[in-house]
C-alpha cells in the first residue's frame, strides 16, 4: 500500500511540474525570428512623411484633458455588438499610418502574429492574444478624431513627456509640455504608484483593454499584453521606472515575450484567413463570448 501511495504521489508531482512548465512556456525566448534582421524594423529616422506627420499630430493633441474626455465617452457609449472574427473582418479596411514596417491588411497582421506564436509552441491564451491584440483599432471606424487617437506608440499623460518616446521634440506643440504640473516628472501621480494608476495616451491598446477586461477569460498576462504592447517607451526603452511598481515588473516579462511576435512577424509570408478560421474560431470560443459589446 505504501508503495502505491508513493507512486501516486510521484505521478502527482510530475503532473504538477508539467502544468507549471505549461504555465511558463510563454516566457521562453522566441525562435521564429532567429533569422530576421531586426535592424530593419522600427527605423523611424528613415520613416516616410506619412509616419512622421502622424506622430507630430499625435504628440500635439494627446493632452491630459483629451484623455479624460475620451474615457468619459467610452463609458457612455456602446459602439457595436459583434463577435471577434466579425470584428477582425470589419477592421480589414484600415492601414496604420503610424507603422513604418508594413502596409498589409489588419487581418493579415493579426493572423501573422498569432501564427508565429503558434509555431513557437506558445499556449493558446497567448495565440489568441496575438489574434486580437490590435482590434482596438476599430476605434477609427467608430468615429475617432483621426488616427492620432487610435494607433501609434503610447506614453503616459499627466506628467512630463519622456525623452525616450519616438520624436520627443514634437511634444513642444502639446500645451501640457508647458503646464506647471503636467511638465514635472511625477505630474499628477505619486512615486511608484503603478501603471494601473496612471493614464496612458488614448488609443487602440487602452480601448481594447477596457473592452475585454470584463468580457474575456484571458489571464492577467494576456490583458497586460493588450494594454501595453504599444507602450514602447516602457517595455523597450526602460522609461517610467519612477512610476512603476512590483506588479508592473511581473507583467513586463509577458509584454516583452509577446513583442517579437507583434513586431517581426510583419515580414512573414502571407496567410490565408479562410484556411485558418476554423482553428482560431475554436480558440475564440474558449476565451470570449459569442457577442462582445464594443
C-alpha positions as CSV (number, residue, x, y, z in Angstrom):
1,X,0.0,0.0,0.0
2,X,2.8,2.3,0.9
3,X,4.5,1.7,-2.5
4,X,1.2,2.5,-4.3
5,X,0.8,5.8,-2.4
6,X,4.4,6.7,-3.1
7,X,3.9,6.1,-6.8
8,X,0.7,8.1,-6.8
9,X,2.5,11.0,-5.1
10,X,5.3,10.8,-7.6
11,X,2.9,10.9,-10.5
12,X,1.0,13.8,-9.0
13,X,4.3,15.7,-8.6
14,X,5.2,15.0,-12.2
15,X,1.8,16.3,-13.4
16,X,2.3,19.5,-11.2
17,X,5.7,20.0,-12.8
18,X,4.3,19.7,-16.3
19,X,1.5,22.1,-15.5
20,X,4.0,24.6,-14.1
21,X,6.1,24.4,-17.2
22,X,3.0,24.9,-19.4
23,X,2.1,27.9,-17.4
24,X,5.6,29.5,-18.0
25,X,6.1,28.5,-21.6
26,X,5.1,32.0,-22.8
27,X,8.3,33.3,-21.1
28,X,10.7,31.4,-23.2
29,X,12.8,33.1,-25.9
30,X,11.2,33.4,-29.3
31,X,12.6,31.2,-32.1
32,X,10.6,32.2,-35.2
33,X,12.6,35.4,-35.6
34,X,16.1,34.0,-35.2
35,X,17.0,34.6,-38.8
36,X,15.4,38.0,-39.1
37,X,17.5,41.2,-39.4
38,X,16.0,43.1,-36.6
39,X,17.8,46.3,-37.5
40,X,15.3,46.7,-40.4
41,X,12.4,47.3,-38.0
42,X,11.2,50.5,-36.3
43,X,13.6,52.6,-38.4
44,X,11.8,55.8,-37.5
45,X,14.7,58.0,-38.5
46,X,14.1,56.8,-42.1
47,X,10.3,56.7,-42.0
48,X,8.2,58.3,-44.7
49,X,6.4,61.6,-44.2
50,X,3.1,59.8,-43.5
51,X,4.6,58.3,-40.3
52,X,6.4,61.5,-39.2
53,X,3.3,63.6,-39.8
54,X,1.3,61.1,-37.8
55,X,3.5,61.4,-34.7
56,X,3.7,65.1,-35.0
57,X,-0.1,65.3,-34.8
58,X,-0.4,62.6,-32.1
59,X,2.1,64.3,-29.8
60,X,0.5,67.7,-30.2
61,X,-3.1,66.5,-29.4
62,X,-2.8,63.8,-26.8
63,X,-3.3,66.0,-23.8
64,X,-4.5,65.1,-20.3
65,X,-7.8,66.9,-20.9
66,X,-8.4,65.0,-24.1
67,X,-7.7,61.7,-22.4
68,X,-10.2,62.4,-19.6
69,X,-12.9,63.2,-22.1
70,X,-12.0,60.1,-24.2
71,X,-12.6,57.8,-21.2
72,X,-15.9,59.6,-20.3
73,X,-17.1,58.9,-23.9
74,X,-16.0,55.3,-23.7
75,X,-18.2,54.6,-20.7
76,X,-21.1,56.5,-22.1
77,X,-21.5,54.5,-25.3
78,X,-21.5,51.0,-26.8
79,X,-20.3,51.4,-30.4
80,X,-21.2,48.0,-31.8
81,X,-22.2,44.4,-30.8
82,X,-20.3,41.7,-32.7
83,X,-18.0,38.7,-32.3
84,X,-14.2,38.6,-32.6
85,X,-13.9,37.2,-36.1
86,X,-16.5,39.7,-37.4
87,X,-14.5,42.5,-35.7
88,X,-11.4,41.3,-37.5
89,X,-13.1,41.4,-40.9
90,X,-14.6,44.9,-40.2
91,X,-11.1,46.2,-39.3
92,X,-9.6,45.0,-42.5
93,X,-10.0,48.2,-44.4
94,X,-7.6,50.2,-42.2
95,X,-3.9,50.9,-43.0
96,X,-2.0,52.1,-39.9
97,X,-0.4,55.5,-40.6
98,X,2.0,55.1,-37.6
99,X,3.6,51.9,-38.8
100,X,6.9,52.1,-40.7
101,X,7.3,48.4,-41.1
102,X,4.2,47.2,-43.1
103,X,1.2,48.1,-45.1
104,X,-0.5,44.7,-45.1
105,X,-4.2,44.4,-44.1
106,X,-5.0,44.3,-40.4
107,X,-6.5,40.8,-40.5
108,X,-3.2,39.6,-42.1
109,X,-1.1,41.2,-39.4
110,X,-3.3,39.7,-36.7
111,X,-3.0,36.2,-38.2
112,X,0.7,36.5,-38.9
113,X,1.2,37.4,-35.2
114,X,-0.9,34.5,-33.9
115,X,0.7,32.0,-36.3
116,X,4.2,33.0,-35.2
117,X,3.2,32.5,-31.6
118,X,1.6,29.1,-32.5
119,X,4.6,27.9,-34.4
120,X,6.8,28.6,-31.4
121,X,4.5,26.4,-29.3
122,X,3.2,29.1,-27.0
123,X,0.0,28.5,-25.0
124,X,-3.5,29.0,-26.5
125,X,-4.2,32.2,-24.5
126,X,-1.1,33.8,-26.0
127,X,-2.1,32.8,-29.5
128,X,-5.5,34.3,-29.1
129,X,-4.0,37.5,-27.7
130,X,-1.9,37.7,-30.9
131,X,-5.1,37.3,-32.8
132,X,-7.0,40.1,-31.1
133,X,-4.3,42.5,-29.9
134,X,-4.9,45.2,-32.5
135,X,-8.7,45.0,-32.6
136,X,-8.9,48.2,-30.7
137,X,-8.1,50.0,-34.0
138,X,-11.9,49.6,-34.6
139,X,-12.0,53.0,-32.8
140,X,-11.0,54.5,-36.2
141,X,-14.3,53.2,-37.7
142,X,-16.3,54.2,-34.6
143,X,-15.9,58.0,-35.1
144,X,-12.4,58.8,-33.7
145,X,-11.0,62.2,-34.4
146,X,-8.3,60.7,-36.7
147,X,-5.7,58.0,-36.5
148,X,-3.7,60.0,-33.9
149,X,-6.1,58.9,-31.1
150,X,-6.2,55.3,-32.3
151,X,-2.7,54.0,-33.3
152,X,1.0,54.7,-32.6
153,X,3.3,54.2,-29.6
154,X,1.7,55.0,-26.3
155,X,3.0,57.1,-23.4
156,X,2.0,58.5,-20.1
157,X,-0.1,61.7,-20.0
158,X,-0.4,63.9,-16.9
159,X,3.4,64.1,-16.3
160,X,6.5,65.1,-18.2
161,X,6.7,63.5,-21.6
162,X,9.6,61.1,-21.7
163,X,12.6,61.8,-24.0
164,X,12.5,58.1,-24.8
165,X,9.3,58.4,-26.9
166,X,9.6,58.5,-30.7
167,X,10.2,62.0,-32.0
168,X,10.3,63.6,-28.5
169,X,10.8,67.2,-29.8
170,X,7.3,67.2,-31.4
171,X,5.8,67.4,-27.9
172,X,6.7,71.1,-27.9
173,X,3.3,71.7,-29.6
174,X,1.4,70.0,-26.8
175,X,0.2,72.5,-24.2
176,X,0.8,70.0,-21.4
177,X,4.5,70.3,-22.0
178,X,4.4,73.9,-20.7
179,X,1.9,73.2,-17.8
180,X,3.3,73.8,-14.3
181,X,2.0,70.4,-13.1
182,X,1.9,68.2,-16.2
183,X,5.5,69.1,-17.2
184,X,7.0,67.7,-14.0
185,X,8.5,64.2,-13.6
186,X,5.6,63.0,-11.4
187,X,2.8,65.4,-12.6
188,X,-0.5,64.3,-11.0
189,X,0.9,60.9,-9.9
190,X,2.7,59.5,-6.8
191,X,6.1,57.8,-6.9
192,X,5.9,54.2,-7.9
193,X,2.1,54.3,-7.9
194,X,1.9,51.6,-10.6
195,X,0.8,51.7,-14.2
196,X,-2.7,50.6,-13.2
197,X,-3.0,54.1,-11.6
198,X,-1.6,56.2,-14.5
199,X,-3.3,57.3,-17.7
200,X,-1.7,56.2,-20.9
201,X,-2.4,58.0,-24.2
202,X,-5.8,57.0,-25.5
203,X,-5.8,54.6,-28.4
204,X,-6.4,51.1,-29.5
205,X,-4.4,49.5,-26.6
206,X,-6.3,51.3,-23.8
207,X,-9.7,50.9,-25.6
208,X,-9.4,47.2,-26.2
209,X,-8.1,46.6,-22.7
210,X,-11.2,48.2,-21.2
211,X,-13.5,46.3,-23.7
212,X,-12.0,42.9,-22.9
213,X,-11.1,43.0,-19.2
214,X,-14.7,42.1,-18.3
215,X,-15.6,40.3,-21.5
216,X,-12.9,37.6,-21.7
217,X,-11.3,34.8,-19.7
218,X,-7.8,35.9,-20.6
219,X,-5.2,35.7,-17.9
220,X,-3.6,38.8,-16.3
221,X,-0.6,38.5,-18.6
222,X,-2.8,38.5,-21.7
223,X,-4.7,41.6,-20.6
224,X,-1.3,43.3,-19.9
225,X,-0.1,42.5,-23.4
226,X,-3.2,44.1,-24.9
227,X,-2.8,47.2,-22.8
228,X,0.9,47.7,-23.0
229,X,2.1,46.2,-26.3
230,X,2.4,49.7,-27.9
231,X,4.0,51.2,-24.8
232,X,7.5,51.0,-26.2
233,X,9.0,53.8,-24.0
234,X,8.4,51.4,-21.1
235,X,8.9,47.9,-22.3
236,X,11.6,48.6,-24.8
237,X,13.3,51.8,-23.7
238,X,13.0,51.4,-19.9
239,X,11.2,54.7,-19.2
240,X,8.8,55.5,-16.3
241,X,10.6,53.5,-13.6
242,X,9.7,56.3,-11.2
243,X,6.0,55.4,-11.7
244,X,6.1,51.6,-11.9
245,X,5.9,49.1,-9.1
246,X,6.5,45.4,-8.5
247,X,3.1,44.4,-10.1
248,X,4.3,46.1,-13.3
249,X,7.6,44.1,-13.2
250,X,5.5,40.9,-13.1
251,X,3.7,41.6,-16.3
252,X,6.6,43.3,-18.1
253,X,8.1,39.8,-18.8
254,X,4.9,38.8,-20.7
255,X,4.8,42.1,-22.7
256,X,8.4,41.6,-23.7
257,X,7.8,38.0,-24.6
258,X,5.0,39.0,-26.9
259,X,6.7,41.9,-28.6
260,X,8.9,39.9,-31.1
261,X,5.8,38.2,-32.5
262,X,4.0,41.5,-33.0
263,X,7.0,43.3,-34.5
264,X,8.9,40.8,-36.5
265,X,6.0,38.7,-37.9
266,X,5.2,41.6,-40.2
267,X,7.8,40.3,-42.7
268,X,6.4,36.7,-42.7
269,X,4.7,35.1,-45.7
270,X,1.1,35.9,-46.5
271,X,-1.6,33.9,-44.7
272,X,-5.0,32.5,-45.8
273,X,-7.7,33.8,-43.4
274,X,-10.3,31.3,-44.5
275,X,-8.0,28.3,-44.1
276,X,-7.0,29.4,-40.6
277,X,-10.5,30.5,-39.5
278,X,-11.7,27.0,-38.1
279,X,-8.6,26.8,-35.8
280,X,-8.9,30.3,-34.5
281,X,-12.7,30.2,-34.2
282,X,-12.2,27.4,-31.7
283,X,-9.8,29.4,-29.7
284,X,-12.1,32.4,-29.8
285,X,-15.0,30.3,-28.3
286,X,-12.7,29.4,-25.4
287,X,-11.9,32.9,-24.3
288,X,-14.7,35.2,-25.5
289,X,-18.5,35.3,-25.5
290,X,-20.2,35.0,-28.9
291,X,-21.1,38.7,-28.9
292,X,-18.9,41.4,-27.4
293,X,-20.0,45.0,-26.6
294,X,-17.6,47.3,-28.3
